[in-house]
Amino acid sequence: MSDYKYEMTEISPVEKDVKVVVPEAAIREKLDEYYESLARTADIKGFRKGKVPRKVIEKMYRKKVHQEITADLLREGYEGAVEKFGFVPLALPTVRQETYSGDGDYTFSFVVETRPEIGAVAYEGLEVEKERLEVDEKQVDYALEYRRQQMATMQTVENRTVTEKGDWVRLDYEGFRNGEPLPDAKGENELFQLDGDSVLPGFADGLIGKTVGEPVDVSLTVPEDFRVEAMRGTEILFKCKINEIAERVVPELDDDLAKDLGDFQNLEELRQEARKDLEEAENGRIRRNFRNDLWKKIVERNPFDLPPSLLEEHTKAAMQDQIEKMQRQGLDPSAMNMPEGEMLSKAREAAEMEIRTLFLQDKLAKDLEIEVTDADLDAHLEDLAKKINMPVENLRGYYSDEKHLDGLRHALTADKLADTLEEKVTLVEIEPHRPELPKPEGDAADSEGGAEEKTEE
C-alpha cells in the first residue's frame, strides 16, 4: 500500500472524494503471487500437480484472478486512504471503479461520509430554564382521590330494573351488518356505561329505558367521519340483552382505605407516601424538560454539517416511530389526513436533533472526562431492580448482551454529562407547570372492553 497514490477532495466537511492510483508494478507483483499460488494447487487434466505452465493458468483463471485482484486493491486502497488522511468513516464508501483490465496502473475513486469534526463545544453563558420543584396539597389530594377511585367496586342495583342515562350495565351483544355478524363485535356480560358518549352515536341511547333481562335491538348508522372507512354510512344492528344494572361504589378516604392500599397504619402515612411519589415523578419530569431545553440550546449554538446518508437513515427510523406510535394509539396513519411531506419534515427535524445531540454528547463527554465505571453500572442496576421489583441477577443477565450494555453506558454517560453541565450553565428558575387536573374517576370498563370499541375492527 505504500506505493499507492492518493488524492482527496473535500465535497463537504463530512464528505470526502478520494482518488486512488495503484501503480502497475505493484499490481504485477500481486498477480505473480496469485498465479504462483494457483500453479502450486491447480489440478488440471494433462498436467502434474504443481507443474502447470503459467500461460495455461492465466488462460483458465484470468477472469477470476482479476476479480480477486480488484477486490484486494479496493480494500487496500480504502484502508490506506483512511490511514493516510485520518478520517473516521461512518458507512461503507460509494465506489466508482471497474475490474482491473490487466494493463497499466489501476485507478478508482470513492466517496465516503465521515464523522463531523467538532471543535470546542460552546455552552458557557447559556441560560436554561428549569422549573421549581413544588408539590402542593391539591396535587396530593388528587393523587389520593385517584387511588380511592381505583378501589371502587361494581355492585348490582337491586331496587330498579329499568335503565337510566349514566347507568353501568352488564351486557350481552352481537353486531350485524346486512344480516351477517360483524367480526369482533360480540360480547357476553361486558360492562358498559350508558353515558351517551360512545364511539358509535346512538348505541348507548338505544339502551336507556330498557328492562333488565329483555332482548333489545339497537339500529344505527355509522357516521361518515368514522375512523374505519369501510364502515362509514353503513347500517348496523346490535342484538342486546341487559343482564343487570350496576353502580360504582367508592370507599371512604380513611384509615381503613389506607390499610387496604398497602403497608400503611393510617391515612396520614398514605398521604406522605403519595407526596413522596409525586415529588419523585415531578423531579423526573422537570429533569427531562431541563435536559431537552439544555441540548436544544447547545445544538443551536454549535452548528456543524451532518453526513447525508446518516440523516436519511435516522429520518426513516423516526418516520417509522411516528407511524408505530399512531398505531399503538389505535390510529390509522393513512386516515389522519396529514400530508406525507409534513410527517417527513417532522421526522427529519427529530432525526437531526437526535444526531446532533449524540455527536455533541460524545465530544463533551471526552472533553469533560465523563466516564461510567463498573461501580456506576452496578449501583444503577441495584436501584433499578428495587424499583421494578426484579432480581438484580435477571437485569445483569439482560445487560450481559454487549448491545444492551452499550446502550446503558451511553444513557448513564448522558445523565452524568447533564448533571455536570447543569452546574456550568446559568439556570433560570421558572414556576412549576401545573396543567388542569382531570376528574380522577376510575373506568370500570377499561379491562373488559365495550361493544362500540370492538366494532372499530
C-alpha positions, 0 to 999 in steps of 0.5 A: 500500500505504500506505493499507492497514490492518493488524492482527496477532495473535500465535497463537504466537511463530512464528505470526502472524494478520494482518488486512488492510483495503484501503480502497475508494478505493484499490481504485477507483483500481486498477480505473480503471487496469485498465479504462483499460488494457483500453479502450486494447487491447480489440478488440471487434466494433462498436467502434474500437480504443481507443474502447470505452465503459467500461460495455461493458468492465466488462460483458465483463471484470468477472469477470476484472478482479476476479480480477486485482484480488484477486490484486494486493491479496493480494500487496500486502497480504502484502508490506506486512504483512511490511514493516510488522511485520518478520517473516521468513516461512518458507512461503507464508501460509494465506489466508482471503479471497474475490474482491473483490465490487466494493463497499466496502473489501476485507478478508482475513486470513492466517496465516503461520509465521515464523522463531523469534526467538532471543535470546542463545544460552546455552552458557557453563558447559556441560560436554561430554564428549569422549573421549581420543584413544588408539590402542593396539597391539591396535587396530593389530594388528587393523587389520593382521590385517584387511588380511592377511585381505583378501589371502587367496586361494581355492585348490582342495583337491586331496587330498579330494573329499568335503565337510566342515562349514566347507568353501568350495565352488564351486557350481552351483544352481537353486531350485524351488518346486512344480516351477517355478524360483524367480526369482533363485535360480540360480547357476553356480560361486558360492562358498559356505561350508558353515558351517551358518549360512545364511539358509535352515536346512538348505541348507548341511547338505544339502551336507556329505558330498557328492562333488565333481562329483555332482548333489545335491538339497537339500529344505527348508522355509522357516521361518515367521519368514522375512523374505519372507512369501510364502515362509514354510512353503513347500517348496523344492528346490535342484538342486546340483552341487559343482564343487570344494572350496576353502580360504582361504589367508592370507599371512604378516604380513611384509615381503613382505605389506607390499610387496604392500599398497602403497608400503611397504619393510617391515612396520614402515612398514605398521604406522605407516601403519595407526596413522596411519589409525586415529588419523585415523578415531578423531579423526573419530569422537570429533569427531562424538560431541563435536559431537552431545553439544555441540548436544544440550546447547545445544538443551536449554538454549535452548528456543524454539517451532518453526513447525508446518508446518516440523516436519511437513515435516522429520518426513516427510523423516526418516520417509522416511530411516528407511524408505530406510535399512531398505531399503538394509539389505535390510529390509522396513519393513512386516515389522519389526513396529514400530508406525507411531506409534513410527517417527513419534515417532522421526522427529519427535524427529530432525526437531526436533533437526535444526531446532533445531540449524540455527536455533541454528547460524545465530544463533551463527554471526552472533553469533560472526562465523563466516564461510567465505571463498573461501580456506576453500572452496578449501583444503577442496576441495584436501584433499578431492580428495587424499583421494578421489583426484579432480581438484580441477577435477571437485569445483569443477565439482560445487560450481559448482551454487549448491545444492551450494555452499550446502550446503558453506558451511553444513557448513564454517560448522558445523565452524568454529562447533564448533571455536570453541565447543569452546574456550568450553565446559568439556570433560570428558575421558572414556576412549576407547570401545573396543567388542569387536573382531570376528574380522577374517576376510575373506568370500570370498563377499561379491562373488559372492553365495550361493544362500540370499541370492538366494532372499530375492527 
